[in-house]
Amino acid sequence: MICFSLGTVIGTARGEVAVQNLRQGDRVITRDNGLQPLNWLGRKQMSGRALLQAPHLRPVLIRKGAFGRGLPEHDIMVSPNQRMVVASDRSSLFFAGREALVSAKHLINHRDIQQIDSTGISYFHMLFDRHEVVLVNGAWSESFHPDDYSLNGFGNAQRGEFYELFPEMKKPVIPELALPVRDPAGKSPIRRLFGHQSF
């Protein structure tokens, strides 16, 4: 699942808004395409028991300032597969530029970025017309990208709601990603590259 937790602050045309208070049609600040209307906001509640049974879904806590230069501006809790924009000269060793989307689980350094135990969490997914990079707690992160992997993380009711709202996505043409992604489990140099340093 690719999602933010309850209380994550999103940059919008009307200022910073907690993710749970967003509504369909709200104009959200995107890095590359200006203000974009929010098409859908999904929510998945996970109990402590569910997290014990699926420990790989435990949230990743990214502490204030973990990326350097005071970013993020506040602590963020995200799902392990939520990708954050990481900028580093070292990125150019693997990508065309200095920036890439990196899954939170590949940024874990056991200091200011760590997977935590939780008694329960609400995860939120934001969908736009295209894959976007949005402002969250002062840092950049991706919006929901409706590929098969992401949709498999939904429960039946949520998947049904998503397909009811977007029937064309039952056989989607996968949109282009907003930035390069490099984080296949166990095969990526990302953890070696970023896992033991501040940004």
Rosetta blueprint (number, residue, H / E / L):
1 M L
2 I L
3 C L
4 F E
5 S E
6 L L
7 G L
8 T L
9 V E
10 I E
11 G E
12 T E
13 A L
14 R L
15 G E
16 E E
17 V E
18 A E
19 V H
20 Q H
21 N H
22 L L
23 R L
24 Q L
25 G L
26 D L
27 R E
28 V E
29 I E
30 T E
31 R L
32 D L
33 N L
34 G E
35 L E
36 Q E
37 P E
38 L L
39 N L
40 W E
41 L E
42 G E
43 R E
44 K E
45 Q E
46 M E
47 S E
48 G H
49 R H
50 A H
51 L H
52 L H
53 Q H
54 A L
55 P H
56 H H
57 L H
58 R L
59 P L
60 V E
61 L E
62 I E
63 R L
64 K L
65 G L
66 A L
67 F L
68 G E
69 R L
70 G L
71 L E
72 P L
73 E L
74 H L
75 D L
76 I E
77 M E
78 V E
79 S L
80 P L
81 N L
82 Q L
83 R E
84 M E
85 V E
86 V E
87 A E
88 S L
89 D H
90 R H
91 S H
92 S H
93 L H
94 F L
95 F L
96 A L
97 G L
98 R L
99 E E
100 A E
101 L E
102 V E
103 S E
104 A H
105 K H
106 H H
107 L L
108 I L
109 N L
110 H L
111 R L
112 D L
113 I E
114 Q E
115 Q E
116 I L
117 D L
118 S L
119 T L
120 G E
121 I E
122 S E
123 Y E
124 F E
125 H E
126 M E
127 L E
128 F L
129 D L
130 R L
131 H L
132 E L
133 V E
134 V E
135 L E
136 V E
137 N L
138 G L
139 A E
140 W E
141 S E
142 E E
143 S L
144 F L
145 H L
146 P L
147 D L
148 D H
149 Y H
150 S H
151 L H
152 N H
153 G L
154 F L
155 G L
156 N H
157 A H
158 Q H
159 R H
160 G H
161 E H
162 F H
163 Y H
164 E H
165 L H
166 F L
167 P H
168 E H
169 M H
170 K H
171 K L
172 P L
173 V L
174 I L
175 P L
176 E L
177 L L
178 A L
179 L L
180 P L
181 V E
182 R L
183 D L
184 P L
185 A L
186 G L
187 K L
188 S L
189 P L
190 I H
191 R H
192 R H
193 L H
194 F H
195 G L
196 H L
197 Q L
198 S L
199 F L
